[in-house]
Amino acid sequence: MKTKVIKLNTEELKAGDLVQAAEILQSGGLVAFPTETVYGLGANALNEEAAHKIYEAKGRPSDNPLIVHIAQVQDIETLAIDIPEKAYQLADVFWPGPLTIILKKKDCVPYSTTGGLDTVAIRLPANQIARNLIAEAGVFVAAPSANISGKPSPTKAEHVIKDMSGKIDMIIDGGMATLGLESTIIDLSGETPMILRPGCITRVMLENVIGLIDLDPTILEKNPDKNATPKAPGMKYRHYAPEGTLTIYEGDTKLVIEAINQKTKEKLESGYRVGVIATDETQAFYHYGIVKAIGSRKDEASIAAGLYGILREFDELHTEYIYTESFADNSLGQAIMNRLLKAAGYHIVKVT
């Protein structure tokens, strides 16, 4: 398959820019497109065969649910039943935006899209290319991240081209994804709202709108149950992982730096290529290996935006071992640590 790549400027979209991409979706094909979180790999969400193509292209387990992207809030009424008022309250505040809401599904949503579940994950993206594409196609678009399953999510078209070229029909290059982490997922299908995946919209932000929310205990679980059925993308399997072995060092910053320096030196002396993920504040204190700053601890958003890109940079450099500092597990740091834990396969060294 030859994959067509088109480049669009979000600020200068013109009529006709997305006609071919829309036709591909209508005919059951696959189109990768930008969102404000990461790039998505889109197919007609109500077309069972098209949804299967997503799993095939990504090498994704079929019990891992897909998020259905919509063009307007009222579309949830076509996809879901028993919609609580809290869904509309959240949509009013956070849509369009990086929030996915899980509701009980209607029969029109195939189990191939929901990973066999009776619930459906729904999001209204903020990125204008994504919204225009969905509206132009006239179909709901199932879209996980546009990468090989388990690898770091793509935050720019070059990442998608590397993973998906020759496997899908089209890639829309819309520039860098601004947020860099997948959407927050909240489950409203039960009695008590529950966050299943943290993201840029935090628990506090959500509770300010609808009140008390539970947090799925597996979000920062160090030893997850491999036999559990995932209710949302990214809950069960190893995700976001670089090719090299990633290890998280946790503890006092000074001790963490000393431990990473020592381990990096040992690996280098053994002939390995080694990378270190530092912050703007600590980069100068690392003396060995390939050291890259992910962002500033004073600006968690910069760390979130840089996470997947830095993991892919280390892949390009063929690093065999990567060591990283840990981050606070509150607010946006919780989302960062959730992704790092999965990327590291839950390999953590506690420094004391």
Wavefront OBJ file of the C-alpha trace (Angstrom):
o trace
v 0.000 0.000 0.000
v 1.249 3.475 -0.853
v 0.522 5.985 1.897
v -0.280 9.514 0.751
v 0.988 12.349 2.963
v -0.652 15.771 2.819
v 0.434 18.840 4.780
v -2.126 21.289 6.142
v -1.926 24.460 8.225
v -4.567 24.558 10.935
v -4.786 28.328 10.625
v -5.278 28.290 6.846
v -7.726 25.464 6.153
v -9.606 25.769 2.888
v -12.701 24.105 1.463
v -11.679 20.917 -0.276
v -8.528 20.299 1.783
v -10.019 17.253 3.468
v -12.258 15.845 0.743
v -9.948 12.954 -0.179
v -9.290 12.072 3.468
v -13.030 12.103 4.145
v -13.668 9.813 1.173
v -11.104 7.339 2.498
v -12.897 7.205 5.854
v -16.279 6.833 4.159
v -15.002 3.883 2.135
v -13.587 2.053 5.162
v -9.958 3.164 4.876
v -7.487 4.515 7.430
v -6.353 8.128 7.843
v -3.858 9.405 10.431
v -4.602 12.953 11.549
v -3.465 15.468 14.166
v -5.283 16.203 17.389
v -4.284 18.487 20.250
v -3.144 15.448 22.273
v -1.317 13.091 19.879
v -1.830 11.968 16.281
v -4.756 9.584 15.828
v -5.259 6.684 13.429
v -8.812 7.096 12.187
v -11.434 4.779 10.721
v -15.226 4.743 10.537
v -16.176 3.807 14.111
v -19.439 2.145 13.095
v -17.817 0.023 10.378
v -16.726 -3.229 11.994
v -14.288 -4.113 9.208
v -12.691 -0.640 9.306
v -12.159 -0.924 13.061
v -10.423 -4.270 12.533
v -8.046 -2.541 10.098
v -6.896 -0.236 12.914
v -5.928 -3.205 15.087
v -4.131 -4.807 12.154
v -2.169 -1.683 11.204
v -1.074 -1.020 14.790
v -0.579 -4.621 15.863
v -2.972 -3.751 18.684
v -4.706 -6.350 20.922
v -8.383 -6.578 19.955
v -9.613 -6.231 23.546
v -8.085 -2.735 23.815
v -10.976 -0.253 23.301
v -10.888 2.520 20.706
v -11.992 6.118 21.339
v -14.760 7.399 19.080
v -14.226 10.998 17.951
v -17.265 13.139 17.213
v -17.904 16.534 15.622
v -20.562 17.960 17.965
v -21.772 17.344 21.522
v -25.206 16.026 20.535
v -23.530 13.152 18.680
v -23.232 11.310 21.994
v -26.970 10.670 21.790
v -26.440 8.621 18.623
v -23.744 6.505 20.256
v -24.804 6.109 23.901
v -27.759 5.309 26.143
v -28.567 6.305 29.739
v -26.522 9.482 29.388
v -26.199 11.164 32.812
v -26.465 14.916 33.249
v -22.841 14.941 34.379
v -21.780 14.025 30.842
v -23.372 17.187 29.489
v -21.912 19.255 32.333
v -18.396 18.029 31.522
v -18.928 18.445 27.797
v -20.065 22.030 28.330
v -16.806 22.885 30.114
v -14.166 20.657 28.488
v -15.359 19.938 24.927
v -13.887 20.473 22.450
v -10.793 19.301 24.300
v -8.667 16.472 25.733
v -11.410 14.665 27.676
v -12.848 11.246 26.812
v -16.153 10.223 28.392
v -17.181 6.564 28.740
v -20.899 5.822 28.502
v -23.109 2.779 27.915
v -23.133 2.091 24.184
v -25.970 1.785 21.722
v -26.230 -1.290 19.521
v -24.992 0.683 16.500
v -21.477 0.750 17.981
v -19.745 -2.541 17.087
v -17.860 -4.526 19.689
v -14.817 -4.338 17.437
v -14.694 -0.639 18.321
v -15.322 -1.073 22.049
v -12.960 -3.986 22.618
v -15.905 -6.244 23.390
v -17.319 -3.939 26.066
v -20.886 -2.642 26.445
v -19.493 0.868 26.897
v -18.169 3.369 24.374
v -15.404 5.967 24.844
v -16.260 9.312 23.202
v -14.268 12.498 22.615
v -14.816 15.809 20.823
v -11.301 16.977 19.825
v -10.227 20.623 19.825
v -7.856 20.418 16.856
v -9.553 22.088 13.901
v -8.195 19.652 11.305
v -9.597 16.729 13.306
v -13.000 18.353 13.746
v -13.240 19.386 10.094
v -12.262 15.901 8.977
v -14.967 14.248 11.090
v -17.580 16.714 9.855
v -16.481 16.365 6.219
v -16.552 12.565 6.370
v -19.951 12.505 8.043
v -18.942 9.462 10.106
v -17.813 8.981 13.673
v -14.084 8.301 13.743
v -12.498 5.648 15.942
v -8.923 6.769 16.498
v -6.266 5.385 18.829
v -2.786 6.879 18.641
v -1.216 6.480 15.181
v 1.788 4.385 16.190
v 2.821 0.760 16.356
v 1.119 -0.641 19.436
v 3.253 -0.296 22.550
v 5.629 2.312 21.107
v 5.726 5.998 22.131
v 2.681 7.867 20.839
v 3.276 10.189 17.859
v 3.290 13.930 18.476
v 4.277 14.914 14.935
v 3.708 13.543 11.443
v 7.282 12.266 11.124
v 6.577 9.799 13.935
v 3.465 8.550 12.126
v 5.301 8.202 8.821
v 7.981 6.081 10.514
v 5.428 3.714 12.071
v 2.548 3.673 9.597
v 3.888 4.357 6.093
v 2.797 1.543 3.776
v 0.149 0.329 6.244
v -2.534 3.017 5.920
v -4.093 5.126 3.173
v -3.221 8.673 4.226
v -1.342 10.754 6.794
v -2.347 14.372 7.404
v 0.611 16.447 8.602
v -0.846 19.204 10.744
v 2.272 20.105 12.714
v 3.172 19.348 16.315
v 0.527 18.123 18.751
v 0.385 20.853 21.377
v -0.358 18.842 24.540
v 1.651 15.681 23.897
v -0.309 13.323 26.185
v -3.480 11.399 25.424
v -6.823 12.608 26.751
v -8.063 12.161 30.284
v -10.610 9.316 30.367
v -13.536 9.433 32.791
v -16.028 6.591 33.132
v -19.614 7.751 33.644
v -21.208 4.363 32.951
v -21.376 3.387 36.632
v -22.782 4.887 39.815
v -19.676 6.917 40.682
v -17.573 8.752 38.062
v -14.068 7.291 37.802
v -10.903 8.456 36.073
v -9.420 5.546 34.121
v -6.555 7.456 32.502
v -5.117 10.761 33.736
v -4.315 13.554 31.310
v -4.101 17.319 31.003
v -7.593 17.725 32.455
v -6.971 16.807 36.070
v -9.125 15.260 38.771
v -9.426 18.610 40.534
v -10.615 20.304 37.356
v -13.265 17.618 36.829
v -14.427 17.631 40.456
v -14.911 21.397 40.259
v -17.636 20.670 37.700
v -19.371 17.447 38.827
v -18.230 16.791 42.391
v -16.557 13.695 43.838
v -14.706 11.433 41.404
v -12.947 8.135 42.090
v -9.524 7.306 40.673
v -8.917 3.865 39.221
v -6.348 2.258 41.541
v -4.368 0.850 38.610
v -3.373 4.321 37.321
v -0.149 4.368 39.311
v -0.107 0.634 40.062
v 3.407 -0.772 40.155
v 2.308 -4.393 39.488
v -0.829 -4.363 37.298
v -3.026 -7.432 36.768
v -2.174 -8.744 33.298
v -5.417 -10.758 33.174
v -7.721 -7.784 33.787
v -10.072 -6.615 31.026
v -9.188 -3.016 30.071
v -12.100 -0.554 30.199
v -10.123 2.149 28.416
v -7.110 2.469 26.113
v -3.742 2.121 27.818
v -4.930 0.389 30.976
v -3.616 -3.146 30.507
v -0.721 -3.431 28.115
v 2.811 -2.037 28.069
v 2.541 1.262 26.237
v 4.630 4.207 25.104
v 7.813 2.146 25.332
v 11.133 3.013 23.662
v 13.296 0.316 22.083
v 15.842 0.559 24.881
v 15.232 -0.526 28.473
v 13.769 2.393 30.444
v 14.220 2.615 34.219
v 12.708 5.215 36.553
v 14.753 6.414 39.542
v 12.711 7.649 42.486
v 13.855 9.484 45.609
v 15.722 12.593 46.736
v 16.848 14.502 43.641
v 20.510 14.647 44.646
v 20.614 10.912 45.369
v 18.759 10.118 42.130
v 21.306 12.093 40.107
v 24.192 10.290 41.831
v 22.596 6.884 41.224
v 21.863 7.580 37.561
v 25.385 8.912 37.001
v 26.860 5.783 38.544
v 24.624 3.376 36.601
v 25.182 5.268 33.332
v 28.965 5.154 33.810
v 28.826 1.405 34.465
v 26.780 0.720 31.338
v 29.023 2.901 29.173
v 32.102 1.061 30.421
v 30.387 -2.192 29.433
v 29.987 -0.906 25.881
v 26.304 0.057 25.859
v 24.670 3.183 24.425
v 22.968 4.972 27.307
v 20.505 7.866 27.515
v 19.446 10.025 30.452
v 16.179 11.947 30.707
v 16.835 15.025 32.828
v 14.945 18.255 33.460
v 16.041 21.797 32.700
v 16.986 22.096 36.357
v 19.141 18.947 36.533
v 20.628 18.494 33.052
v 23.981 20.055 33.957
v 24.523 17.555 36.803
v 24.612 14.482 34.558
v 28.086 13.672 33.273
v 27.721 10.481 31.278
v 25.768 9.177 28.304
v 23.405 11.091 26.040
v 21.634 13.578 28.297
v 18.410 15.248 27.157
v 16.206 17.674 29.087
v 12.512 16.868 28.848
v 11.321 20.240 30.198
v 11.103 22.230 33.408
v 9.658 21.037 36.713
v 8.269 24.557 37.039
v 6.159 23.860 33.946
v 4.713 20.337 33.982
v 3.039 20.983 30.633
v 6.478 21.243 29.013
v 7.384 17.824 30.404
v 4.117 16.302 29.175
v 4.597 17.797 25.721
v 8.162 16.529 25.456
v 7.798 12.993 26.821
v 7.025 10.942 23.699
v 9.301 12.997 21.493
v 12.295 12.415 23.752
v 11.635 8.659 23.890
v 11.555 8.564 20.091
v 14.777 10.598 19.922
v 16.500 7.941 21.987
v 15.161 5.292 19.600
v 16.729 7.181 16.706
v 20.022 7.179 18.622
v 19.726 3.409 19.271
v 20.160 3.756 23.007
v 20.035 0.408 24.789
v 19.417 1.762 28.294
v 17.573 4.920 29.348
v 17.407 6.308 32.877
v 14.941 8.935 34.017
v 14.035 10.873 37.106
v 10.530 10.353 38.510
v 7.932 13.110 38.813
v 5.341 14.110 41.390
v 2.180 12.008 41.053
v -0.269 14.847 41.595
v -1.972 17.129 39.078
v -0.463 16.781 35.593
v 2.482 14.897 37.082
v 0.119 11.988 37.665
v -0.465 11.672 33.911
v 3.272 11.923 33.227
v 4.077 9.184 35.748
v 1.252 6.991 34.433
v 2.846 7.053 30.966
v 6.396 6.644 32.282
v 5.445 3.623 34.384
v 3.969 1.875 31.358
v 6.895 2.878 29.146
v 9.306 1.437 31.699
v 7.326 -1.768 32.132
v 6.937 -0.710 35.794
v 10.714 -0.916 36.388
v 11.464 1.498 39.239
v 14.567 1.900 41.394
v 13.973 3.578 44.754
v 17.040 5.499 45.905
v 17.536 6.024 49.628
l 1 2 3 4 5 6 7 8 9 10 11 12 13 14 15 16 17 18 19 20 21 22 23 24 25 26 27 28 29 30 31 32 33 34 35 36 37 38 39 40 41 42 43 44 45 46 47 48 49 50 51 52 53 54 55 56 57 58 59 60 61 62 63 64 65 66 67 68 69 70 71 72 73 74 75 76 77 78 79 80 81 82 83 84 85 86 87 88 89 90 91 92 93 94 95 96 97 98 99 100 101 102 103 104 105 106 107 108 109 110 111 112 113 114 115 116 117 118 119 120 121 122 123 124 125 126 127 128 129 130 131 132 133 134 135 136 137 138 139 140 141 142 143 144 145 146 147 148 149 150 151 152 153 154 155 156 157 158 159 160 161 162 163 164 165 166 167 168 169 170 171 172 173 174 175 176 177 178 179 180 181 182 183 184 185 186 187 188 189 190 191 192 193 194 195 196 197 198 199 200 201 202 203 204 205 206 207 208 209 210 211 212 213 214 215 216 217 218 219 220 221 222 223 224 225 226 227 228 229 230 231 232 233 234 235 236 237 238 239 240 241 242 243 244 245 246 247 248 249 250 251 252 253 254 255 256 257 258 259 260 261 262 263 264 265 266 267 268 269 270 271 272 273 274 275 276 277 278 279 280 281 282 283 284 285 286 287 288 289 290 291 292 293 294 295 296 297 298 299 300 301 302 303 304 305 306 307 308 309 310 311 312 313 314 315 316 317 318 319 320 321 322 323 324 325 326 327 328 329 330 331 332 333 334 335 336 337 338 339 340 341 342 343 344 345 346 347 348 349 350 351 352
